Amino acid sequence: MSGHIIRQLEERHVAIKVDLMVWSNKMDLLALSNSKGEIALHRLTWQRVWLLPPPTPDMVVRKLAWRPDGRVIAVAYVPKVMVVGEQVKGEVMLIDVENKDVLHSITVSDDVSCLVWLQEKQFHNYHLLTASTHSQDGSSDFLPKLPSLSRTFGSLPDNIEENLEDAKRIKDQMQLNFLLIGTCDGSLHLSVFGLFSCGVMNINKYMTDNEKDKHTSVLNAEMSSDMKSLHLLVAVDKNKFYAETVKEDIAVPKTDVDVSNQKENLGVETKVNEDNTTSNDLKAEDSKGKENSNKTSGDECEQVIEREFKIVILDTRVLSSRSRELHALSLKHGHIISLLDYLSQTMRSIMEAWENIYILEIESKLSKHAASLPEGSVSADFLELLLFGMPSESLENFLMKDLNDKGIKKLGHSIELSHSNIQKLILKHLLSVGQSLAYHLAEMKGMAKLTDRFKVLGLEEETVAEAFSAAGAFLIKATEVQLVIDESMKRYKAFFRWLYAIILRITDDRIPDLTMSDLNQQDLEFIAEYL
């Protein structure tokens, strides 16, 4: 019997108060949240893997939940101080355990009261899916790998492998799993893999008539092994309940009415009644507990007035009967939003490169010169120089002092490099991600044609067709932008070659007049269009 005695193995001390602690039995990792809103990930040996600060200093962690495979952890953030009567928004972030990157974020309408990650338990059904075309992802057989944005600009070593095609970490998800987010306003958000939203339910509509004016919050959830029913633990409060997130010197009320005469260690009176409420998709069963007193303990203070607990059972047979379709659609959705994130990063890089041309290079040089002249004088001076070959006094001073021959060569090289980067981003990145989007949307369009299987999940062929057309239009527009960049580069090259010749002529009279002799008619047109 001595071998079965529960005993303490070791003890660890922490410098900051720990609010939540969640263990991953798959990865043997322990996630802790402290009063500063930080998330710390520890190994079994207490070695800290990483520390993640809150999104903003005024946020703290309300709930933590591991994905069943332990590769992703969901974190629910709420404001530190919530004022009664003001709208509160919670934010749930999916964090990659490997590198603490934020994979996805979900904003909910109120304070988060429940965060549960559930997985389908009957895995044997999925062994039958190996021959299903809708459950297998064959995109890697037809699409090239997306080039790394970091490696393109030299910020990532070549020996580090980026998995851009599986940026949301769902490629190996063979089983359905659901992230359930319950809020203090009675809403329940259901999403597959934490990414594909497949339902938002208002639990308030399932309450009885005399509970309509009360406040409902989801406290916990569990799904049956066959996924045909979803069991919810729901709290019904007479006044809206707010859990205190930080200990303040001045007590912050957490109900819609002032509560006075708080006392510690009050007894709890519990009443159990039977209440059966039935609707088409709901069965509310017995378990109704009632607390007629307030509870306070330590730093965590709860003010609960006439709180009742209910077990709500939702009919989720559609999730069971369409599990194959839901799994395939969720994987496809994950691929598409990963590509959209990559597309957004590419567009930001293009915008930064384009702004470098005008703001950092050209405007920074010309703004000081233009500020001392009347509006339009700069363009007029350059046009006179192009027509007559003689610069004005102000333009000559600008060319000699602010630019000079070395400055104009450096500026021209920098602008040419920016154009080259934009061309590379469009050819290698933008067109690649556009083709990948079109491929996945084409597959989804084929899925939408199977109306008997996917229509019940909300997949409409017309909507997917519009998205596919938009992807095609995007590819056409990207090709047009490539042509515009080519024309712009020609104008810049002609302009700076001409300007360099002007500066050389001004600095040394022995240099022949290079203003016009090395320029053909097309170069003159490019310079005139640029000016």
Secondary structure, DSSP 8 states (H G I E B T S, - for coil): -GGG----------SS-EEEEEEETTTTEEEEEETTS-EEEEETT--EEEEE--SSTTEEEEEEEE-TTSSEEEEEEEESS--TTS---EEEEEEETTT--EEEEEEESS-EEEEEEEE-S-GGGGGGGGG-TTTS--HHHHS-----HHHHTT-S-TTS----TTTTS-TT--S-EEEEEEETTSEEEEEETTTEEEEEEEGGGGS-GGGTTSEEEEEEEEE-TTSSEEEEEEEEESS------S--SS----SSS------SS-------B---EEETTEEEEEEEEEE-S-EEETTEEE--SSEEEEEEEEE-HHHHHTHHHHHHHHHHHHHHHHHHHHHHHHHHHHHHHHHIIIIIIIIHHHHHHHHTS-TTHHHHHHHHHHHHS---HHHHHIIIIIIHHHHHHHHHHHHHHHHHHHHHIIIIIIHHHHHHHHHHHHHHHHHHH-HHHHGGGT--HHHHHHHHHHHHHHHHHHHHHHHHHHHHHHHHHHHHHHHHHHHHHHH-TTS--HHHHT--HHHHHHHHHH-
